[in-house]
């Protein structure tokens, strides 16, 4: 097609491209793995045109195979049957631990930064191997075997990593549930995965506060007979933790019974390594299934080439293993490469806003990978702390979870990186397993706000969302998709392959649908525009609007609800809920007319607490707006587009309302939003 004369990807014309700083190269411990754009293009072209040779060689170079694969790849996006490294056998635990422990048992593997800094400790590869073997022995004694799922509900502590690797050691499948999820959300995930064993702790510590982890597990598993064993790590040692005889066992006591080296169980490359539940637009969480061989290779390749990771580096990924960022870049990526990784339990503000920078100074971290939400928080209230610490060890700064705005990019580069670091703005998903689009540190010029170029094997494209046809050329925008399979892509949705096909492969047959809009600028760089489906991205976490709506409707007074995401300067997006109450709800609750306790303010507070309790604090709406009725089409579909515009203070840009069956409610919605949201923001 002919490139349009007007600037479609206008953002690209408002920023200045950046070359890697000279100081970055001065700090490199060796030569870069990819030297420049020409080198990247050569490798990228081979990965697309001859993936069998490219990935076959990389798989042999980066991973230890117990049995070599006989075929590099098979299957297609059309059929949803992608497979990589067929008939090959390996073990994730061996690749992450054993081979490095055998080479240098004293080398640091996990650097634990506890909530309280006096609890910090370092676990070497030798020690990690011992602990992983012990816990694997415990699980084996309980009958856990290849193909079983084991749920992990732990805070960001070394034992979470140990648990995951112990499960993988047996050829079992770990299903990590973020320790901020509610008991109900935990139950849903344990039941869906069919997990008979759960690994947790007595309590968690975060930001100086105690989280009653075991109590949440007990509430969630009440009446769930499928769970036969719970392994409980003693994190705080608080007395009086309830332990159910015959089901609950202390980690330290069981580990002591299973001393000694436990050999890893080889699994097929396509056997699942883990499930990770992510929000879907239908509301029910979906267990994304990742394979062993392909996922491990994707984690290793992106960690090596995007971040320019060398063996002596120290990677600080400020993400939780409850999410994919923690899986890939706090655990599997660095450990497959034998690189030390920092496990951070706390928050950027505890005990003060100098916490990140103390960690970097203390451990001479070379890489820092964090979500823009944390950076916005520090920029707003904690910038003065940065200068107090020596962060000169840093070489690469990463951004994850959402696009980083150009002004924040500049601040990150100047204040944190001291103009001497490369910034890697990375785009990827739970389903992709590893980076889809990201600059290769030191090899590619960057543009603030752009994720830049596709990683090896990612045949990215832009599709017209109306026609479904791929748009050729540059300076175009549409829906971001991928044209062929890649090693670390998710293979299925647990027990629901049909949903996998419907969600990712059916919207545009022959393509993988990312769910994000994007632009490709005049230089071929990609700019991510955000979700085009019913998913909200809050602080880098994908939340299903349908799941939040279902929680709100569970309240006895709610008739209908609609949830939208709007821009938020701190969290990227914020959840705004529009709720219509049942007719006469207030009168029924207060028949004598005394509505002192059933005020709109109290109802709104109840609804926010309901979502916090049923899903988790991170899913709570920023505000709830009570309205008489929701705007709908004649077919009964709620017009969330209109609600999103109103909540974004763009009521003057609603466009054509002729498709609405009840256009008369729109002025009332605008008025309610003014009174209950915008007016309160001004207070």
Legacy VTK file of the C-alpha trace (Angstrom):
# vtk DataFile Version 3.0
C-alpha trace
ASCII
DATASET POLYDATA
POINTS 683 float
0.000 0.000 0.000
1.047 3.614 -0.405
2.328 5.213 2.765
-0.039 7.957 3.791
1.391 11.446 3.645
0.099 12.490 7.030
1.911 11.135 10.065
-0.094 8.146 11.251
2.340 7.199 14.020
2.643 10.753 15.238
4.497 9.828 18.448
7.561 8.867 16.434
7.936 12.419 15.159
7.817 13.963 18.626
10.886 12.249 20.077
14.563 12.103 19.309
16.203 8.742 18.705
18.940 7.686 21.134
22.148 5.816 20.453
23.570 3.642 23.260
25.728 5.823 25.575
29.502 5.401 25.398
29.551 4.599 29.128
27.383 1.546 28.443
30.149 0.022 26.349
32.764 1.029 28.923
30.880 -1.012 31.536
30.398 -4.119 29.395
32.375 -7.028 30.884
33.028 -8.366 27.385
31.990 -7.923 23.795
28.302 -7.499 23.083
26.458 -10.551 21.793
24.851 -8.465 19.046
26.987 -5.566 17.871
24.741 -3.302 15.819
21.559 -3.036 13.751
23.169 -4.807 10.785
24.126 -7.746 13.011
20.599 -7.812 14.471
19.077 -7.824 10.975
21.234 -10.747 9.885
20.246 -12.803 12.930
16.603 -11.743 12.753
16.290 -12.574 9.067
17.711 -16.049 9.651
15.339 -16.602 12.599
12.363 -15.818 10.329
13.516 -17.395 7.068
15.314 -20.430 8.492
13.985 -20.991 12.022
15.014 -24.647 11.990
18.699 -23.781 11.715
18.592 -20.680 13.916
16.648 -22.112 16.851
18.091 -25.596 16.466
21.579 -24.205 17.018
20.472 -21.951 19.887
18.646 -24.797 21.654
21.810 -26.904 21.617
23.944 -23.963 22.754
21.771 -22.692 25.618
20.135 -25.838 27.026
21.282 -29.216 28.314
19.338 -32.044 26.658
19.071 -35.527 28.140
17.956 -36.652 24.699
18.528 -34.569 21.597
15.481 -33.445 19.646
14.869 -34.995 16.233
12.965 -32.092 14.677
13.134 -28.366 15.464
9.507 -27.388 14.853
6.141 -28.507 13.568
2.549 -27.299 13.524
1.027 -23.955 12.615
-0.995 -21.030 13.904
-3.882 -22.099 11.654
-4.185 -25.427 13.459
-3.092 -24.314 16.927
-0.676 -27.226 17.203
2.733 -25.546 17.454
5.520 -27.774 18.779
9.259 -27.215 19.124
12.253 -29.505 19.625
10.227 -32.654 19.066
11.242 -35.828 20.908
13.898 -33.928 22.831
14.056 -34.509 26.595
15.354 -32.195 29.305
14.645 -30.970 32.823
14.151 -27.311 33.763
15.523 -27.757 37.285
18.744 -29.308 35.970
19.176 -26.503 33.442
18.648 -23.823 36.098
20.523 -25.352 39.026
22.499 -28.590 38.738
24.817 -27.733 35.884
25.786 -24.417 37.495
26.154 -25.978 40.956
28.456 -28.650 39.547
30.588 -25.971 37.844
30.770 -23.524 40.788
28.679 -24.363 43.872
29.750 -21.162 45.670
28.452 -18.791 43.002
25.449 -16.676 44.158
22.174 -17.759 42.582
19.462 -15.984 44.592
20.078 -12.661 46.337
17.197 -12.270 48.770
16.153 -8.745 49.676
13.623 -9.304 52.428
10.896 -6.934 53.533
13.035 -6.241 56.609
16.588 -5.754 55.379
18.072 -7.531 58.394
16.606 -10.770 56.998
18.550 -10.513 53.712
20.530 -13.573 52.629
22.290 -15.057 49.624
21.677 -18.587 48.335
24.453 -20.094 46.232
23.871 -22.541 43.402
25.154 -25.325 45.643
22.739 -24.402 48.415
19.900 -23.966 45.923
20.505 -27.477 44.591
20.340 -28.902 48.113
17.084 -27.117 48.935
15.442 -27.960 45.608
16.367 -31.644 46.014
14.921 -31.725 49.531
11.582 -30.179 48.597
11.360 -32.349 45.490
11.905 -35.320 47.795
9.028 -34.181 49.993
6.699 -33.850 47.018
7.777 -37.212 45.636
7.045 -38.864 48.989
3.532 -37.434 48.744
3.011 -39.042 45.361
3.626 -36.021 43.134
4.744 -37.269 39.737
5.314 -36.198 36.167
2.304 -34.346 34.756
0.704 -33.495 38.125
-0.030 -29.854 38.949
1.124 -28.285 42.213
-0.143 -24.879 43.346
2.270 -22.344 44.838
0.871 -19.486 46.939
3.940 -17.742 48.317
5.257 -14.194 48.562
8.411 -13.174 46.687
10.853 -15.147 48.830
13.584 -17.638 47.835
11.328 -20.515 48.837
8.965 -19.588 45.999
11.807 -20.211 43.548
12.813 -23.396 45.385
9.221 -24.658 45.239
8.871 -23.990 41.513
12.162 -25.702 40.675
11.376 -28.644 42.979
8.085 -29.195 41.181
9.810 -28.986 37.792
12.480 -31.405 39.026
9.850 -34.139 39.225
8.436 -33.322 35.811
5.359 -31.904 37.528
3.678 -28.623 36.561
3.753 -25.594 38.834
0.798 -23.249 39.031
1.843 -20.118 40.896
-0.956 -17.967 42.266
-0.003 -14.387 43.136
-0.020 -14.068 46.924
-2.130 -10.915 46.667
-5.086 -12.844 45.274
-8.065 -13.459 47.529
-9.047 -16.823 48.954
-11.796 -17.132 46.345
-9.413 -16.470 43.463
-6.965 -18.992 44.904
-9.713 -21.604 45.158
-10.776 -21.070 41.539
-7.216 -21.615 40.318
-6.485 -24.634 42.511
-9.717 -26.326 41.458
-9.320 -25.524 37.762
-5.741 -26.834 37.717
-6.689 -29.960 39.674
-3.856 -29.399 42.148
-3.702 -31.924 44.987
-0.754 -30.231 46.691
-0.410 -26.565 47.678
2.803 -24.896 48.865
2.438 -21.792 51.029
3.775 -20.121 54.199
2.521 -19.130 57.625
2.518 -15.395 56.920
3.982 -12.906 54.478
5.615 -9.544 55.053
5.173 -6.648 52.660
5.799 -2.987 53.279
6.130 -3.634 57.012
2.697 -5.226 57.158
1.810 -8.822 57.885
-0.169 -10.833 55.338
-2.034 -13.815 56.810
-1.124 -16.162 53.987
-1.981 -19.508 55.592
-5.313 -18.163 56.798
-6.174 -17.121 53.230
-5.247 -20.608 52.004
-7.411 -22.235 54.679
-10.377 -20.057 53.721
-9.911 -20.742 50.028
-9.540 -24.489 50.401
-12.375 -24.962 52.852
-14.392 -27.819 51.396
-11.913 -28.456 48.561
-11.354 -32.160 49.132
-9.026 -32.619 46.153
-6.142 -31.030 48.127
-4.460 -33.783 50.132
-1.270 -32.011 51.254
-0.207 -28.462 52.089
3.476 -27.667 52.645
3.907 -24.619 54.889
7.131 -22.618 55.037
7.741 -20.827 58.339
8.305 -17.256 57.100
7.553 -15.326 60.309
7.402 -18.097 62.899
4.298 -16.611 64.486
2.736 -18.876 67.100
-0.772 -20.226 66.710
-0.837 -20.896 62.962
-3.621 -23.424 62.409
-2.376 -26.697 60.953
-4.838 -29.384 59.882
-3.596 -32.801 60.954
-2.875 -35.123 58.050
-3.047 -32.331 55.481
-0.732 -29.522 56.624
3.000 -30.078 57.106
5.881 -27.774 58.022
8.459 -27.281 55.271
11.512 -27.535 57.568
10.326 -30.738 59.214
9.554 -32.515 55.941
12.731 -31.284 54.231
14.821 -32.740 57.066
13.427 -36.173 56.205
14.543 -35.879 52.578
18.242 -35.054 52.644
20.427 -35.940 49.697
20.527 -35.430 45.951
17.366 -36.289 44.048
18.009 -36.846 40.322
15.839 -34.738 37.993
13.182 -36.409 35.845
13.660 -35.783 32.093
10.495 -34.645 30.329
9.560 -34.186 26.710
10.256 -30.731 25.314
6.524 -30.204 24.764
5.506 -31.385 28.235
4.090 -28.471 30.280
6.474 -26.686 32.634
3.864 -24.453 34.245
0.404 -22.952 34.210
-0.073 -19.273 34.877
-3.558 -17.859 35.187
-4.242 -14.612 33.409
-7.294 -12.440 33.004
-9.506 -13.088 30.020
-12.266 -10.966 28.571
-14.880 -13.592 29.488
-14.167 -13.122 33.187
-13.105 -16.626 34.139
-9.302 -16.778 34.542
-7.545 -18.942 31.999
-4.595 -21.177 32.816
-2.024 -20.428 30.145
0.094 -23.530 29.454
3.810 -23.169 28.720
6.003 -25.951 27.392
9.384 -26.881 28.856
11.899 -26.701 26.001
10.500 -23.801 24.007
9.786 -21.658 27.046
13.231 -22.183 28.576
14.915 -21.264 25.309
12.805 -18.112 24.906
13.599 -17.055 28.474
17.318 -17.658 27.990
17.600 -16.000 24.567
15.760 -12.819 25.508
17.630 -12.479 28.807
20.941 -12.880 26.988
20.307 -10.748 23.905
17.810 -8.075 25.009
19.552 -7.353 28.314
23.095 -8.218 27.178
23.465 -10.432 30.257
26.935 -11.779 31.030
27.716 -14.534 33.586
29.077 -12.106 36.206
26.101 -9.738 35.990
23.442 -9.279 38.680
19.846 -8.941 37.466
17.331 -7.073 39.621
13.830 -7.757 38.310
11.404 -5.950 40.606
8.547 -8.305 39.777
6.745 -11.093 41.587
6.781 -14.766 40.578
2.993 -14.572 40.756
3.192 -12.909 37.341
5.006 -13.827 34.128
7.705 -11.174 34.648
8.858 -12.956 37.789
8.723 -16.358 36.102
10.807 -15.393 33.094
13.149 -12.637 34.250
13.538 -13.210 37.991
13.795 -16.993 37.759
14.136 -18.929 34.511
15.980 -16.448 32.281
18.836 -15.607 34.649
19.124 -19.077 36.201
19.301 -20.906 32.866
22.231 -18.586 32.098
23.781 -19.095 35.548
23.376 -15.422 36.464
22.594 -14.126 39.959
19.045 -12.830 40.370
17.677 -10.563 43.102
14.490 -11.776 44.804
12.736 -8.693 46.208
9.997 -9.227 48.762
9.111 -5.637 49.641
7.908 -2.419 48.009
9.809 0.541 46.524
8.650 2.707 49.432
9.613 0.505 52.392
11.162 1.458 54.696
11.780 4.535 52.512
12.053 5.522 48.870
15.742 4.708 48.828
15.066 0.956 48.888
15.639 0.216 45.196
18.851 2.216 45.133
20.226 0.602 48.308
19.649 -2.797 46.735
21.476 -1.751 43.581
24.375 -0.267 45.561
24.618 -3.198 47.998
24.724 -5.913 45.347
26.233 -3.899 42.490
23.266 -4.767 40.303
24.017 -4.364 36.611
20.432 -4.628 35.366
17.226 -3.135 36.768
13.852 -4.224 35.334
10.722 -2.545 36.675
7.220 -1.354 35.756
6.582 2.319 34.905
4.112 2.454 37.810
6.954 2.185 40.338
8.985 4.770 38.447
6.072 7.215 38.406
5.677 6.792 42.152
9.361 7.479 42.792
9.432 10.393 40.384
6.513 11.938 42.227
7.646 11.520 45.830
11.046 9.862 46.102
13.369 11.301 43.475
15.663 12.932 46.045
16.636 9.501 47.402
18.359 8.383 44.190
21.372 10.683 44.555
22.178 9.275 48.006
23.317 5.934 46.578
25.933 4.664 44.171
24.095 3.158 41.218
27.076 3.317 38.861
27.083 -0.490 38.511
23.928 -0.262 36.381
24.340 -0.878 32.667
20.820 -1.709 31.452
17.481 -0.311 32.624
14.368 -2.234 31.646
10.699 -1.302 31.578
7.859 -3.842 31.617
4.079 -4.122 31.893
2.992 -1.125 29.841
4.504 1.401 27.433
6.759 3.898 29.180
5.871 7.503 28.348
8.658 9.556 26.719
8.923 12.001 29.628
9.266 9.128 32.110
11.761 7.442 29.761
13.892 10.600 29.826
13.648 10.821 33.622
14.615 7.146 33.993
17.587 7.625 31.667
18.825 10.782 33.372
18.037 10.346 37.071
18.445 6.580 37.481
20.804 5.778 34.616
22.893 8.954 34.895
22.800 9.090 31.083
25.121 6.076 30.971
22.658 3.176 30.638
20.667 1.650 27.814
16.886 1.563 28.313
15.028 -1.533 27.118
11.296 -0.846 26.841
9.932 -4.373 26.466
6.589 -5.536 25.094
5.402 -9.070 25.758
2.657 -11.048 27.498
1.931 -13.992 29.731
1.029 -15.879 26.572
4.234 -15.011 24.705
6.452 -16.361 27.494
9.254 -13.942 26.666
9.843 -10.623 24.910
8.021 -10.047 21.629
9.287 -6.554 20.823
12.286 -4.977 22.542
15.599 -3.308 21.721
18.783 -5.355 22.028
20.927 -3.486 24.550
23.880 -1.811 22.898
22.974 -2.929 19.388
19.888 -0.899 18.522
19.115 2.802 18.754
16.057 3.486 20.899
13.176 5.935 20.809
11.493 7.030 24.053
8.022 5.479 24.057
8.728 2.792 21.452
9.358 -0.898 22.148
11.427 -0.719 18.912
11.866 -3.978 16.938
10.695 -7.619 17.058
12.848 -10.199 18.800
14.302 -13.171 16.930
11.570 -15.418 15.555
8.791 -12.866 16.079
7.297 -12.164 12.646
5.328 -9.118 13.781
2.744 -7.365 11.633
-0.045 -4.792 11.737
-3.568 -5.859 10.772
-6.492 -3.664 9.772
-9.060 -4.456 12.503
-11.975 -3.885 10.111
-10.882 -5.915 7.080
-8.569 -8.350 8.860
-5.967 -7.772 6.144
-2.302 -7.232 6.955
-1.158 -3.640 6.347
2.150 -3.439 4.519
4.762 -0.702 4.743
5.614 1.768 7.475
3.780 4.646 9.145
0.718 2.454 9.680
-1.446 1.509 12.643
-3.888 -1.222 13.569
-3.889 -4.437 15.585
-0.570 -6.073 16.473
-0.267 -9.720 15.445
2.413 -12.347 14.809
2.542 -14.365 11.576
4.245 -17.571 12.702
4.897 -19.658 15.802
7.864 -19.058 18.118
9.441 -21.354 20.739
8.149 -19.749 23.956
4.557 -19.110 22.892
1.850 -20.627 25.090
0.623 -23.957 23.783
-2.901 -23.978 25.149
-5.319 -23.009 27.897
-5.481 -25.674 30.605
-8.291 -28.112 29.842
-9.739 -25.719 27.271
-7.856 -25.724 23.971
-10.983 -24.393 22.271
-10.694 -21.217 24.340
-7.048 -20.900 23.316
-8.019 -21.067 19.652
-10.945 -18.674 20.063
-8.943 -16.088 22.008
-5.643 -15.959 20.151
-5.884 -17.690 16.776
-9.442 -17.326 15.504
-9.834 -13.498 15.472
-7.416 -13.280 12.517
-6.909 -16.774 11.022
-3.277 -17.519 10.301
-2.110 -14.957 12.850
-1.541 -14.816 16.604
-3.701 -11.979 17.984
-1.943 -10.058 20.771
-5.009 -8.093 21.854
-3.030 -4.844 21.581
-3.206 -1.998 19.134
0.061 -0.682 17.715
1.676 1.598 15.189
4.725 0.910 13.026
6.562 4.149 12.360
8.544 5.415 9.373
11.644 3.533 10.590
9.808 0.260 11.215
9.790 0.730 15.004
6.699 -0.434 16.913
4.662 1.728 19.280
2.246 -0.159 21.547
-1.115 1.578 21.966
-2.752 -0.642 24.575
-5.483 -3.257 24.815
-8.224 -3.513 22.236
-10.200 -6.145 24.177
-11.980 -6.040 27.528
-8.824 -6.110 29.613
-7.493 -3.281 31.797
-3.777 -2.875 32.504
-3.261 -1.570 36.058
0.317 -1.215 37.289
1.414 -3.672 34.628
-1.160 -6.285 35.707
-3.822 -7.416 33.252
-7.264 -7.461 34.826
-10.454 -8.750 33.275
-13.245 -6.191 33.268
-15.747 -9.061 33.135
-14.289 -10.616 36.285
-14.539 -7.310 38.163
-18.075 -6.771 36.882
-19.087 -10.232 38.077
-17.734 -9.438 41.541
-19.713 -6.195 41.703
-22.936 -7.907 40.627
-22.481 -10.383 43.487
-23.422 -7.535 45.837
-27.040 -7.839 46.894
-27.915 -4.307 45.833
-26.393 -4.290 42.363
-28.500 -4.764 39.260
-25.842 -4.217 36.593
-22.258 -3.056 36.347
-19.804 -1.980 33.672
-16.081 -1.547 34.192
-13.732 0.492 32.018
-10.091 1.463 32.154
-8.925 5.066 31.909
-5.480 6.632 31.855
-3.920 7.186 35.259
-0.669 9.049 35.814
0.467 6.668 38.550
-0.823 3.201 37.605
-0.991 3.583 33.818
-4.665 2.683 33.805
-7.255 2.814 36.558
-10.451 0.797 36.975
-13.661 2.838 36.946
-16.905 1.010 37.740
-20.370 2.193 36.727
-23.075 0.511 38.795
-26.859 0.624 38.707
-28.608 -0.457 41.898
-31.720 -2.593 42.081
-34.956 -0.634 42.201
-35.911 0.084 45.766
-32.676 -1.318 47.222
-32.153 1.577 49.620
-35.829 1.600 50.650
-35.796 -2.160 51.274
-32.711 -1.915 53.457
-34.068 1.065 55.389
-37.854 0.724 55.448
-38.274 3.393 58.135
-36.677 5.977 55.883
-33.552 6.379 58.014
-30.870 5.951 55.341
-27.990 7.086 57.532
-26.054 3.838 57.061
-27.141 3.050 53.490
-25.706 6.147 51.881
-24.337 6.210 48.334
-20.886 6.742 49.806
-21.195 3.633 51.978
-22.511 1.550 49.090
-19.596 2.643 46.917
-17.180 1.743 49.696
-18.835 -1.674 50.129
-18.470 -2.388 46.426
-14.781 -1.504 46.382
-14.212 -3.743 49.410
-16.186 -6.514 47.707
-13.816 -6.530 44.728
-10.787 -6.355 47.023
-12.078 -9.357 48.947
-13.169 -11.507 46.002
-10.313 -10.826 43.572
-7.594 -8.876 45.358
-6.569 -5.303 46.289
-4.940 -4.643 42.910
-8.297 -5.137 41.137
-10.226 -2.647 43.283
-11.893 0.169 41.314
-10.429 3.630 41.748
-13.999 4.784 42.081
-17.542 3.450 41.768
-20.095 5.674 40.064
-23.730 4.961 40.929
-26.115 5.576 38.038
-29.754 4.887 37.236
-29.116 2.884 34.079
-26.277 1.909 31.769
-26.234 3.081 28.130
-27.072 0.137 25.861
-27.598 -0.705 22.224
-30.938 -1.997 20.999
-29.566 -5.515 21.274
-28.829 -4.923 24.956
-25.056 -4.522 24.711
-23.582 -2.096 27.235
-21.736 0.694 25.429
-18.480 0.706 27.365
-16.912 2.974 24.764
-19.247 5.759 25.858
-18.584 5.115 29.541
-14.825 5.164 28.894
-15.106 8.526 27.146
-17.185 9.989 29.975
-14.799 8.701 32.657
-11.867 10.130 30.676
-13.511 13.586 30.761
-14.189 13.403 27.033
-17.971 13.692 27.145
-17.762 16.191 24.291
-16.362 13.447 22.046
-19.031 10.752 22.391
-19.768 10.630 18.674
-22.875 9.025 17.193
-25.380 7.938 19.857
-28.074 6.838 17.432
-27.396 3.150 18.083
-28.369 3.551 21.736
-31.726 2.276 22.885
-31.664 4.674 25.844
-29.657 7.723 24.784
-31.548 9.735 27.397
-29.463 8.161 30.202
-26.207 9.635 28.874
-26.664 13.123 30.406
-27.404 11.481 33.763
-24.248 9.359 33.514
-22.208 12.471 32.703
-23.725 14.313 35.659
-23.140 11.399 38.056
-19.531 11.122 36.900
-19.039 14.847 37.473
-20.446 14.614 41.000
-18.969 11.295 42.116
-15.595 11.288 40.367
-14.349 14.591 38.972
-15.636 16.679 41.889
-13.996 14.328 44.397
-10.692 14.423 42.478
-10.631 18.199 42.926
-11.043 17.986 46.711
LINES 1 684
683 0 1 2 3 4 5 6 7 8 9 10 11 12 13 14 15 16 17 18 19 20 21 22 23 24 25 26 27 28 29 30 31 32 33 34 35 36 37 38 39 40 41 42 43 44 45 46 47 48 49 50 51 52 53 54 55 56 57 58 59 60 61 62 63 64 65 66 67 68 69 70 71 72 73 74 75 76 77 78 79 80 81 82 83 84 85 86 87 88 89 90 91 92 93 94 95 96 97 98 99 100 101 102 103 104 105 106 107 108 109 110 111 112 113 114 115 116 117 118 119 120 121 122 123 124 125 126 127 128 129 130 131 132 133 134 135 136 137 138 139 140 141 142 143 144 145 146 147 148 149 150 151 152 153 154 155 156 157 158 159 160 161 162 163 164 165 166 167 168 169 170 171 172 173 174 175 176 177 178 179 180 181 182 183 184 185 186 187 188 189 190 191 192 193 194 195 196 197 198 199 200 201 202 203 204 205 206 207 208 209 210 211 212 213 214 215 216 217 218 219 220 221 222 223 224 225 226 227 228 229 230 231 232 233 234 235 236 237 238 239 240 241 242 243 244 245 246 247 248 249 250 251 252 253 254 255 256 257 258 259 260 261 262 263 264 265 266 267 268 269 270 271 272 273 274 275 276 277 278 279 280 281 282 283 284 285 286 287 288 289 290 291 292 293 294 295 296 297 298 299 300 301 302 303 304 305 306 307 308 309 310 311 312 313 314 315 316 317 318 319 320 321 322 323 324 325 326 327 328 329 330 331 332 333 334 335 336 337 338 339 340 341 342 343 344 345 346 347 348 349 350 351 352 353 354 355 356 357 358 359 360 361 362 363 364 365 366 367 368 369 370 371 372 373 374 375 376 377 378 379 380 381 382 383 384 385 386 387 388 389 390 391 392 393 394 395 396 397 398 399 400 401 402 403 404 405 406 407 408 409 410 411 412 413 414 415 416 417 418 419 420 421 422 423 424 425 426 427 428 429 430 431 432 433 434 435 436 437 438 439 440 441 442 443 444 445 446 447 448 449 450 451 452 453 454 455 456 457 458 459 460 461 462 463 464 465 466 467 468 469 470 471 472 473 474 475 476 477 478 479 480 481 482 483 484 485 486 487 488 489 490 491 492 493 494 495 496 497 498 499 500 501 502 503 504 505 506 507 508 509 510 511 512 513 514 515 516 517 518 519 520 521 522 523 524 525 526 527 528 529 530 531 532 533 534 535 536 537 538 539 540 541 542 543 544 545 546 547 548 549 550 551 552 553 554 555 556 557 558 559 560 561 562 563 564 565 566 567 568 569 570 571 572 573 574 575 576 577 578 579 580 581 582 583 584 585 586 587 588 589 590 591 592 593 594 595 596 597 598 599 600 601 602 603 604 605 606 607 608 609 610 611 612 613 614 615 616 617 618 619 620 621 622 623 624 625 626 627 628 629 630 631 632 633 634 635 636 637 638 639 640 641 642 643 644 645 646 647 648 649 650 651 652 653 654 655 656 657 658 659 660 661 662 663 664 665 666 667 668 669 670 671 672 673 674 675 676 677 678 679 680 681 682
